[in-house]
Amino acid sequence: MIDDPAHALSLTAIAVAGRLCLILAMAIFVGLAFEEIYKHDEHTVPGGVRTFPMLALGGSALYLAEPNHALAFVAGTLGVALWLYGYVRGRAASSPSLSLMVPATNMLAFSMGPIALSQPPWVLVAVSVAAVLLLGQREHLHRLVGLVPQDELVTAGKFLILAGVVFPLVPHAPIVSWTPITPYQVWLAVLAVSTLSYISYLLQRYLPSRGGSLIPAILGGTYSSTVTTVVLAREQRQSSTAQPQISAGILAATTVMYARMVAIILIFDWKLGMTMLPFLAASFVVGGMLAFYEWSRPAGSRVIKSTTLPVSNPLALGSAAIFATLFVIVAVLAAWVSAHLGERGILGLAAIAGVSDIDPFVLNLVQGGAPEISQTVVGAAILIAIASNNFLKAAYAVGFGGLPGARRPALGLVVLAGTSLMGMAILIGLI
């Protein structure tokens, strides 16, 4: 505790001096980027490496003069706005393509003082860096407008409304006695899986492909390793000889699935995630080694073109509704099985869940969908579901790709299923 008022005042002065230095640094930083973009050809454009620091210091002085209601700063803001309005009005007739980024950046510079003096320093730094990125990436952002379809923007907007507006209002308490899972947990699971899938979807759709099957398979594994396996197996059937890169892609997709499972479990149950990490990591390493071995084998006589996976936007309301419905169905089954059949019933349900989408089953368990079941058995059930899903993908590989061409990746998937079952046996103490 500081008893000397003079010392306290000096500390306040030092803090203000530090914030003013930060304001100057960020104003110069933004001014340099602004001059590079907007004053390279037209020197009369207002703003720059000298104007922005002056605007920032002016805004800071007005805010410090009357910080309680910021009336002086508000008056200064009106003055700067009138000045910029005069500039825009004067240039509008002679320059139809006049950018509003010029007055917007000047207003930002004038606002740096109150931002730095009233908020933590990182806020001003983040705002300044974002402004510089927006200034420097002008051409790339304009190209992005033509690249992203309008319907995807509308879909993302609807999903953001459901995530940012509806989601906080969803009840936290169970609304039926059939399951302890709450509507809040249902929608949280939908958001988590949709977000992970959406990242993969964007990369698959907009990342330039350099040919081959491995990179699309890795990205597809974060979206759906089952769909990726079916697509690659069909491509294998079109080839007269076994293609090592397709075999590697099938194994890589399932390998990435293990990383996806780790992320999902850690998000919802850190303790269970750390328990499961050694077993899932071991399968990830084995899968990576198998995929690398297949990739390093000599290619066949026919070169496979770049693989395109038929993925839909996971943020679409239809996809979210389907996942939520599956989640609720699995939640009711898991609660009934755990209450009436106990741990063996959950392990049996895990084997059945593996022949479909395992995400709803895993997310139910990690969110307490089977409260009577110990965490050890929950972990074992997740490993059984993964193993069952790998057996299913091995059957898909042979069924869609043919035994001669898909024999090797199918065998690799069986090996990965075996590593999961071995991990399950170790976890529950069978071996």
KADAMO-V679710 format. One record per backbone hydrogen bond with DSSP energy under -1.0 kcal/mol. CO is the residue of the C=O (numbers start at 1). NH is the residue of the N-H. If there is no record, write none. Layout:
BEGIN
((CO;NH) (CO;NH))
END
This chain:
BEGIN
((4;8) (5;9) (6;10) (7;11) (8;12) (9;13) (10;14) (11;15) (12;16) (13;17) (14;18) (15;19) (16;20) (17;21) (18;22) (19;23) (20;24) (21;25) (22;26) (23;27) (24;28) (25;29) (26;30) (27;31) (28;32) (29;33) (30;34) (31;35) (32;36) (33;37) (34;38) (35;39) (48;52) (50;54) (51;55) (52;56) (53;57) (54;58) (55;59) (56;60) (57;61) (58;62) (59;63) (60;64) (61;65) (66;70) (70;74) (71;75) (72;76) (73;77) (74;78) (75;79) (76;80) (77;81) (78;82) (79;83) (80;84) (81;85) (82;86) (83;87) (84;88) (85;89) (86;90) (87;91) (88;92) (91;95) (95;98) (99;102) (100;104) (101;105) (102;106) (103;107) (104;108) (105;109) (106;110) (107;111) (111;115) (112;116) (113;117) (114;118) (115;119) (120;123) (121;125) (122;126) (123;127) (124;128) (125;129) (126;130) (127;131) (128;132) (129;133) (130;134) (131;135) (132;136) (133;137) (137;141) (138;142) (139;143) (140;144) (141;145) (143;147) (144;148) (149;153) (150;154) (151;155) (152;156) (153;157) (154;158) (155;159) (156;160) (157;161) (158;162) (159;163) (160;164) (161;165) (161;166) (162;167) (166;169) (167;170) (171;184) (182;186) (183;187) (184;188) (185;189) (186;190) (187;191) (188;192) (189;193) (190;194) (191;195) (192;196) (193;197) (194;198) (195;199) (196;200) (197;201) (198;202) (199;203) (200;204) (201;205) (202;206) (203;207) (212;307) (213;217) (214;218) (215;219) (216;220) (217;221) (220;224) (224;228) (225;229) (226;230) (227;231) (228;232) (229;233) (230;234) (231;235) (232;236) (233;237) (234;238) (236;239) (243;247) (244;248) (245;249) (246;250) (247;251) (248;252) (249;253) (250;254) (251;255) (252;256) (253;257) (254;258) (256;260) (257;261) (258;262) (259;263) (260;264) (261;265) (262;266) (263;267) (264;268) (265;269) (269;273) (270;274) (271;275) (272;276) (273;277) (276;280) (277;281) (278;282) (279;283) (280;284) (281;285) (282;286) (283;287) (284;288) (285;289) (286;290) (287;291) (288;292) (289;293) (290;294) (291;295) (292;296) (309;311) (313;316) (316;320) (317;321) (318;322) (319;323) (320;324) (321;325) (322;326) (323;327) (324;328) (325;329) (326;330) (327;331) (328;332) (329;333) (330;334) (331;335) (332;336) (333;337) (334;338) (335;339) (336;340) (337;341) (337;342) (342;346) (343;347) (344;348) (345;349) (346;350) (347;351) (348;352) (349;353) (350;354) (352;355) (353;356) (358;362) (359;363) (360;364) (361;365) (362;366) (364;369) (365;368) (370;373) (374;378) (375;379) (376;380) (377;381) (378;382) (379;383) (380;384) (381;385) (382;386) (383;387) (384;388) (385;389) (386;390) (387;391) (388;392) (389;393) (390;394) (391;395) (392;396) (393;397) (394;398) (395;399) (396;400) (397;401) (398;402) (402;406) (406;410) (407;411) (408;412) (409;413) (410;414) (411;415) (412;416) (413;417) (414;418) (415;419) (416;420) (417;421) (418;422) (419;423) (420;424) (421;425) (422;426) (423;427) (424;428) (425;430) (425;431))
END
